[in-house]
Each structure stands twice: as structure tokens, then as C-alpha cells.
């Protein structure tokens, strides 16, 4: 009888661990990841990035995991006002502005997870680096 009780407890614990792992993986996959890119046509690195790295990024499977938004801004301006953000991500403007600390320059980039800025950077990253970051966020490493 003791052996049966031990086996039942073991199987119940194992079932709980499997359920918890599945729930955790499902939670990571269900997170909303926004990639907001801010730059303009007065910025040569921005133009080059949109012509070379953006098409490469769009061809990667990680791009399917993010909601990409391009926000036009001039080099000398900080994060644009909310009116320049598309309606569906307008609420992200304030946390992105706070993360930017008022920095000007272009391009400005933000990866936002469930409404919170996970990463904010200035400059143009290679498509592979962005994809790696998205993979890490999606899998729960970051």
C-alpha cells in the first residue's frame, strides 16, 4: 500500500510539473512583443537600414513573433509625440519616451513586451541581432 501511495504521489507531482512547464511556455508564447523603429528620410543610416536590414529581418521567422511599427521622426527630434504613433500602439509612446531619457538622434528603437519597454537603443542593429533578441524574449530568456 505504501508503494502505491508513493507512486501515486510521484505521478501527481510529475503531472503538476509538466502542467506548470506547459503553462510557462504558453505564457511566454502569448506575450505581445512590439518592435518600434523610429527614423526618417533625413537620416542616411535609417534609410540604409530600411533598405537592407529590414527586408532581411522580415524574411526571418522571428519577424512573425513581433508587431513591427515604423514611426517617422527627424534626426534631431526625440521620440515623437503620441499623435505620430499609430492608434494601435499610441499607449506605448509614453513608456518608450521614458526609456529614451529624452535622447535625440536616429534611429531610435524599442522592443516592448506587454506594454513595458524591454530594450531601448539608439542606432542600427543587424537583422540577426534583432532576431536573436526577439528569440530570447519569446523563449523567456530575457
DRENTOR-404431 format. One line per field, with one value per atom (N, C-alpha, C): residue number from 1; residue in three letters; atom name; x, y negated, z. Coordinates in steps of 0.02 Angstrom, whole numbers. Example, Ala and Ser with C-alpha at 12.3 -4.5 7.8 and 13.67 -1.06 7.14 Angstrom:
2
seq	c(1	1	1	2	2	2)
type	c(Ala	Ala	Ala	Ser	Ser	Ser)
atom	c(N	CA	C	N	CA	C)
east	c(660	615	660	642	684	645)
north	c(284	225	165	112	53	-2)
up	c(390	390	390	354	357	394)
//
This chain:
142
seq	c(1	1	1	2	2	2	3	3	3	4	4	4	5	5	5	6	6	6	7	7	7	8	8	8	9	9	9	10	10	10	11	11	11	12	12	12	13	13	13	14	14	14	15	15	15	16	16	16	17	17	17	18	18	18	19	19	19	20	20	20	21	21	21	22	22	22	23	23	23	24	24	24	25	25	25	26	26	26	27	27	27	28	28	28	29	29	29	30	30	30	31	31	31	32	32	32	33	33	33	34	34	34	35	35	35	36	36	36	37	37	37	38	38	38	39	39	39	40	40	40	41	41	41	42	42	42	43	43	43	44	44	44	45	45	45	46	46	46	47	47	47	48	48	48	49	49	49	50	50	50	51	51	51	52	52	52	53	53	53	54	54	54	55	55	55	56	56	56	57	57	57	58	58	58	59	59	59	60	60	60	61	61	61	62	62	62	63	63	63	64	64	64	65	65	65	66	66	66	67	67	67	68	68	68	69	69	69	70	70	70	71	71	71	72	72	72	73	73	73	74	74	74	75	75	75	76	76	76	77	77	77	78	78	78	79	79	79	80	80	80	81	81	81	82	82	82	83	83	83	84	84	84	85	85	85	86	86	86	87	87	87	88	88	88	89	89	89	90	90	90	91	91	91	92	92	92	93	93	93	94	94	94	95	95	95	96	96	96	97	97	97	98	98	98	99	99	99	100	100	100	101	101	101	102	102	102	103	103	103	104	104	104	105	105	105	106	106	106	107	107	107	108	108	108	109	109	109	110	110	110	111	111	111	112	112	112	113	113	113	114	114	114	115	115	115	116	116	116	117	117	117	118	118	118	119	119	119	120	120	120	121	121	121	122	122	122	123	123	123	124	124	124	125	125	125	126	126	126	127	127	127	128	128	128	129	129	129	130	130	130	131	131	131	132	132	132	133	133	133	134	134	134	135	135	135	136	136	136	137	137	137	138	138	138	139	139	139	140	140	140	141	141	141	142	142	142)
type	c(Unk	Unk	Unk	Unk	Unk	Unk	Unk	Unk	Unk	Unk	Unk	Unk	Unk	Unk	Unk	Unk	Unk	Unk	Unk	Unk	Unk	Unk	Unk	Unk	Unk	Unk	Unk	Unk	Unk	Unk	Unk	Unk	Unk	Unk	Unk	Unk	Unk	Unk	Unk	Unk	Unk	Unk	Unk	Unk	Unk	Unk	Unk	Unk	Unk	Unk	Unk	Unk	Unk	Unk	Unk	Unk	Unk	Unk	Unk	Unk	Unk	Unk	Unk	Unk	Unk	Unk	Unk	Unk	Unk	Unk	Unk	Unk	Unk	Unk	Unk	Unk	Unk	Unk	Unk	Unk	Unk	Unk	Unk	Unk	Unk	Unk	Unk	Unk	Unk	Unk	Unk	Unk	Unk	Unk	Unk	Unk	Unk	Unk	Unk	Unk	Unk	Unk	Unk	Unk	Unk	Unk	Unk	Unk	Unk	Unk	Unk	Unk	Unk	Unk	Unk	Unk	Unk	Unk	Unk	Unk	Unk	Unk	Unk	Unk	Unk	Unk	Unk	Unk	Unk	Unk	Unk	Unk	Unk	Unk	Unk	Unk	Unk	Unk	Unk	Unk	Unk	Unk	Unk	Unk	Unk	Unk	Unk	Unk	Unk	Unk	Unk	Unk	Unk	Unk	Unk	Unk	Unk	Unk	Unk	Unk	Unk	Unk	Unk	Unk	Unk	Unk	Unk	Unk	Unk	Unk	Unk	Unk	Unk	Unk	Unk	Unk	Unk	Unk	Unk	Unk	Unk	Unk	Unk	Unk	Unk	Unk	Unk	Unk	Unk	Unk	Unk	Unk	Unk	Unk	Unk	Unk	Unk	Unk	Unk	Unk	Unk	Unk	Unk	Unk	Unk	Unk	Unk	Unk	Unk	Unk	Unk	Unk	Unk	Unk	Unk	Unk	Unk	Unk	Unk	Unk	Unk	Unk	Unk	Unk	Unk	Unk	Unk	Unk	Unk	Unk	Unk	Unk	Unk	Unk	Unk	Unk	Unk	Unk	Unk	Unk	Unk	Unk	Unk	Unk	Unk	Unk	Unk	Unk	Unk	Unk	Unk	Unk	Unk	Unk	Unk	Unk	Unk	Unk	Unk	Unk	Unk	Unk	Unk	Unk	Unk	Unk	Unk	Unk	Unk	Unk	Unk	Unk	Unk	Unk	Unk	Unk	Unk	Unk	Unk	Unk	Unk	Unk	Unk	Unk	Unk	Unk	Unk	Unk	Unk	Unk	Unk	Unk	Unk	Unk	Unk	Unk	Unk	Unk	Unk	Unk	Unk	Unk	Unk	Unk	Unk	Unk	Unk	Unk	Unk	Unk	Unk	Unk	Unk	Unk	Unk	Unk	Unk	Unk	Unk	Unk	Unk	Unk	Unk	Unk	Unk	Unk	Unk	Unk	Unk	Unk	Unk	Unk	Unk	Unk	Unk	Unk	Unk	Unk	Unk	Unk	Unk	Unk	Unk	Unk	Unk	Unk	Unk	Unk	Unk	Unk	Unk	Unk	Unk	Unk	Unk	Unk	Unk	Unk	Unk	Unk	Unk	Unk	Unk	Unk	Unk	Unk	Unk	Unk	Unk	Unk	Unk	Unk	Unk	Unk	Unk	Unk	Unk	Unk	Unk	Unk	Unk	Unk	Unk	Unk	Unk	Unk	Unk	Unk	Unk	Unk	Unk	Unk	Unk	Unk	Unk	Unk	Unk	Unk	Unk	Unk	Unk	Unk	Unk	Unk	Unk	Unk	Unk	Unk	Unk	Unk	Unk	Unk	Unk	Unk	Unk	Unk	Unk	Unk	Unk	Unk	Unk	Unk	Unk	Unk	Unk	Unk)
atom	c(N	CA	C	N	CA	C	N	CA	C	N	CA	C	N	CA	C	N	CA	C	N	CA	C	N	CA	C	N	CA	C	N	CA	C	N	CA	C	N	CA	C	N	CA	C	N	CA	C	N	CA	C	N	CA	C	N	CA	C	N	CA	C	N	CA	C	N	CA	C	N	CA	C	N	CA	C	N	CA	C	N	CA	C	N	CA	C	N	CA	C	N	CA	C	N	CA	C	N	CA	C	N	CA	C	N	CA	C	N	CA	C	N	CA	C	N	CA	C	N	CA	C	N	CA	C	N	CA	C	N	CA	C	N	CA	C	N	CA	C	N	CA	C	N	CA	C	N	CA	C	N	CA	C	N	CA	C	N	CA	C	N	CA	C	N	CA	C	N	CA	C	N	CA	C	N	CA	C	N	CA	C	N	CA	C	N	CA	C	N	CA	C	N	CA	C	N	CA	C	N	CA	C	N	CA	C	N	CA	C	N	CA	C	N	CA	C	N	CA	C	N	CA	C	N	CA	C	N	CA	C	N	CA	C	N	CA	C	N	CA	C	N	CA	C	N	CA	C	N	CA	C	N	CA	C	N	CA	C	N	CA	C	N	CA	C	N	CA	C	N	CA	C	N	CA	C	N	CA	C	N	CA	C	N	CA	C	N	CA	C	N	CA	C	N	CA	C	N	CA	C	N	CA	C	N	CA	C	N	CA	C	N	CA	C	N	CA	C	N	CA	C	N	CA	C	N	CA	C	N	CA	C	N	CA	C	N	CA	C	N	CA	C	N	CA	C	N	CA	C	N	CA	C	N	CA	C	N	CA	C	N	CA	C	N	CA	C	N	CA	C	N	CA	C	N	CA	C	N	CA	C	N	CA	C	N	CA	C	N	CA	C	N	CA	C	N	CA	C	N	CA	C	N	CA	C	N	CA	C	N	CA	C	N	CA	C	N	CA	C	N	CA	C	N	CA	C	N	CA	C	N	CA	C	N	CA	C	N	CA	C	N	CA	C	N	CA	C	N	CA	C	N	CA	C	N	CA	C	N	CA	C	N	CA	C	N	CA	C	N	CA	C	N	CA	C	N	CA	C	N	CA	C	N	CA	C	N	CA	C	N	CA	C	N	CA	C)
east	c(41	0	43	96	140	171	187	218	169	107	56	45	44	36	95	155	215	213	194	190	137	80	27	50	85	110	162	205	257	224	176	142	103	73	37	86	144	195	223	234	259	208	145	92	89	98	98	156	216	275	265	238	226	174	122	71	101	143	175	221	259	305	265	211	170	138	114	84	136	197	250	267	274	290	233	172	115	113	130	131	183	243	295	274	241	221	163	123	65	81	143	160	159	140	141	208	242	307	301	313	312	383	400	463	446	465	450	516	518	576	560	603	590	649	637	689	655	693	663	708	683	719	776	783	839	898	893	943	971	1032	1060	1064	1085	1085	1015	964	895	873	889	871	907	971	1010	982	964	937	871	827	762	771	824	835	870	911	950	927	929	916	842	798	727	701	718	695	724	786	816	779	763	726	657	623	556	555	612	616	631	647	664	601	601	542	527	578	568	524	525	484	410	391	321	300	348	333	322	337	332	280	257	215	262	281	329	292	318	290	347	339	386	355	391	368	418	393	436	456	521	546	608	621	682	741	801	861	864	849	859	802	750	694	701	672	669	613	592	535	476	446	392	332	291	231	182	135	87	48	36	-2	33	99	137	137	115	112	46	46	-18	-63	-127	-176	-165	-151	-147	-88	-38	18	28	-19	-12	4	-23	-10	63	100	170	216	191	233	264	224	249	303	294	349	411	402	460	496	459	489	528	499	533	598	595	655	709	688	736	774	746	776	785	739	740	793	825	879	854	894	880	926	918	958	915	942	906	955	931	865	860	800	784	743	756	722	699	642	617	584	600	563	522	457	410	373	374	341	282	223	163	159	176	170	229	279	338	400	440	500	551	566	616	686	691	755	743	785	783	854	863	931	929	987	998	1046	1031	1075	1041	1077	1050	1083	1042	1067	1058	1100	1093	1030	1000	939	949	1008	1021	1020	1046	1047	976	935	866	829	839	806	827	891	915	881	876	844	770	736	665	658	703	701	710	757	770	709	679	619	562	551	496	504	566	577	581	581	583	652	704	773	783	754	760	697)
north	c(60	0	-63	-62	-121	-133	-80	-87	-120	-99	-128	-203	-219	-290	-331	-303	-338	-349	-297	-301	-352	-351	-399	-471	-481	-547	-569	-523	-538	-558	-519	-534	-600	-613	-677	-735	-728	-780	-790	-734	-738	-772	-755	-788	-863	-882	-953	-988	-957	-989	-997	-946	-951	-1006	-1010	-1062	-1131	-1138	-1203	-1223	-1175	-1191	-1211	-1175	-1192	-1261	-1276	-1341	-1396	-1384	-1434	-1446	-1393	-1401	-1436	-1419	-1452	-1526	-1542	-1612	-1652	-1623	-1658	-1669	-1619	-1625	-1674	-1683	-1726	-1800	-1815	-1884	-1924	-1987	-2030	-2065	-2058	-2089	-2140	-2203	-2257	-2280	-2288	-2318	-2384	-2439	-2506	-2537	-2552	-2582	-2654	-2701	-2772	-2803	-2826	-2858	-2891	-2929	-2966	-2967	-3002	-3007	-3058	-3095	-3141	-3106	-3041	-3002	-2948	-2958	-2907	-2837	-2828	-2760	-2729	-2771	-2747	-2721	-2759	-2739	-2674	-2671	-2610	-2549	-2558	-2503	-2478	-2525	-2506	-2471	-2488	-2457	-2390	-2380	-2317	-2271	-2296	-2253	-2237	-2285	-2272	-2216	-2215	-2158	-2091	-2092	-2030	-2008	-2057	-2042	-2014	-2045	-2022	-1950	-1929	-1861	-1809	-1830	-1784	-1762	-1701	-1678	-1719	-1749	-1789	-1850	-1874	-1933	-1918	-1856	-1836	-1840	-1844	-1846	-1917	-1967	-2036	-2075	-2128	-2178	-2235	-2243	-2294	-2358	-2414	-2479	-2527	-2561	-2613	-2680	-2721	-2788	-2837	-2881	-2930	-2985	-3001	-3056	-3084	-3148	-3179	-3163	-3171	-3155	-3193	-3257	-3300	-3295	-3259	-3256	-3196	-3202	-3143	-3097	-3052	-3009	-3054	-3043	-3087	-3086	-3138	-3141	-3085	-3073	-3019	-3024	-3084	-3093	-3060	-3051	-3020	-2944	-2918	-2845	-2819	-2763	-2734	-2721	-2726	-2719	-2655	-2599	-2535	-2531	-2574	-2573	-2640	-2684	-2751	-2748	-2699	-2693	-2676	-2652	-2634	-2695	-2750	-2809	-2832	-2836	-2862	-2817	-2751	-2710	-2712	-2718	-2723	-2789	-2844	-2909	-2908	-2878	-2874	-2834	-2778	-2737	-2774	-2819	-2856	-2909	-2929	-2982	-3047	-3058	-3119	-3122	-3066	-3064	-3083	-3119	-3135	-3092	-3099	-3059	-3005	-2975	-2923	-2869	-2809	-2786	-2770	-2775	-2752	-2689	-2641	-2576	-2555	-2521	-2494	-2427	-2380	-2317	-2319	-2315	-2322	-2256	-2231	-2167	-2182	-2165	-2176	-2247	-2296	-2366	-2393	-2352	-2375	-2372	-2424	-2426	-2376	-2327	-2276	-2300	-2331	-2356	-2419	-2469	-2531	-2544	-2561	-2576	-2628	-2659	-2708	-2675	-2682	-2654	-2598	-2572	-2521	-2454	-2406	-2338	-2296	-2246	-2198	-2156	-2133	-2093	-2032	-2001	-1941	-1957	-2015	-2035	-2048	-2079	-2091	-2025	-1980	-1915	-1876	-1878	-1842	-1870	-1936	-1967	-1947	-1947	-1927	-1854	-1811	-1740	-1733	-1771	-1767	-1791	-1844	-1870	-1821	-1795	-1748	-1684	-1661	-1599	-1610	-1673	-1687	-1696	-1694	-1703	-1774	-1822	-1893	-1916)
up	c(0	0	0	39	41	-28	-62	-127	-176	-175	-219	-204	-140	-121	-144	-139	-161	-237	-274	-347	-367	-334	-349	-336	-280	-264	-315	-335	-385	-451	-474	-537	-534	-477	-469	-473	-440	-442	-512	-546	-615	-659	-651	-690	-676	-613	-596	-629	-629	-659	-735	-767	-839	-853	-814	-823	-812	-761	-747	-804	-831	-886	-948	-962	-1020	-1011	-951	-937	-946	-922	-928	-1001	-1040	-1111	-1147	-1130	-1162	-1144	-1081	-1060	-1097	-1108	-1144	-1216	-1246	-1315	-1323	-1271	-1276	-1266	-1247	-1236	-1301	-1297	-1356	-1358	-1414	-1424	-1481	-1464	-1514	-1527	-1590	-1609	-1643	-1611	-1636	-1660	-1725	-1757	-1774	-1752	-1763	-1799	-1860	-1901	-1960	-1998	-2053	-2115	-2165	-2228	-2226	-2171	-2163	-2130	-2120	-2084	-2130	-2156	-2202	-2171	-2107	-2081	-2076	-2065	-2062	-2131	-2182	-2250	-2268	-2252	-2268	-2230	-2166	-2127	-2157	-2175	-2204	-2271	-2308	-2374	-2369	-2319	-2315	-2259	-2198	-2140	-2130	-2143	-2133	-2178	-2243	-2284	-2259	-2236	-2208	-2145	-2102	-2041	-2056	-2105	-2123	-2150	-2178	-2205	-2151	-2091	-2037	-1999	-1973	-1936	-1873	-1844	-1783	-1797	-1859	-1876	-1866	-1875	-1865	-1792	-1746	-1675	-1649	-1690	-1667	-1707	-1677	-1710	-1726	-1789	-1810	-1828	-1802	-1820	-1836	-1892	-1912	-1895	-1856	-1839	-1869	-1911	-1944	-1894	-1892	-1850	-1881	-1867	-1893	-1846	-1872	-1833	-1768	-1770	-1710	-1659	-1675	-1628	-1581	-1521	-1477	-1501	-1459	-1476	-1495	-1553	-1575	-1527	-1531	-1491	-1508	-1464	-1473	-1538	-1562	-1624	-1684	-1680	-1735	-1731	-1674	-1666	-1693	-1728	-1750	-1690	-1700	-1646	-1605	-1638	-1603	-1555	-1562	-1514	-1480	-1485	-1456	-1381	-1346	-1274	-1259	-1308	-1298	-1300	-1326	-1334	-1268	-1216	-1152	-1122	-1117	-1090	-1134	-1200	-1244	-1232	-1225	-1212	-1146	-1094	-1030	-1037	-1074	-1084	-1123	-1167	-1208	-1169	-1112	-1071	-1110	-1159	-1198	-1252	-1265	-1315	-1384	-1420	-1489	-1533	-1597	-1644	-1675	-1727	-1762	-1785	-1790	-1772	-1698	-1672	-1604	-1611	-1568	-1571	-1503	-1501	-1438	-1450	-1407	-1406	-1341	-1349	-1294	-1285	-1224	-1209	-1162	-1185	-1146	-1117	-1158	-1138	-1098	-1085	-1047	-1092	-1090	-1132	-1105	-1147	-1129	-1148	-1207	-1232	-1272	-1259	-1299	-1322	-1386	-1409	-1464	-1472	-1525	-1574	-1638	-1689	-1728	-1776	-1820	-1804	-1782	-1769	-1832	-1839	-1893	-1881	-1935	-1930	-1885	-1889	-1848	-1774	-1755	-1684	-1658	-1699	-1679	-1674	-1722	-1721	-1659	-1642	-1582	-1519	-1515	-1457	-1453	-1509	-1510	-1488	-1513	-1492	-1417	-1390	-1317	-1278	-1300	-1265	-1271	-1331	-1343	-1302	-1295	-1257	-1182	-1161	-1089	-1061	-1103	-1079	-1056	-1092	-1073	-1040)
//
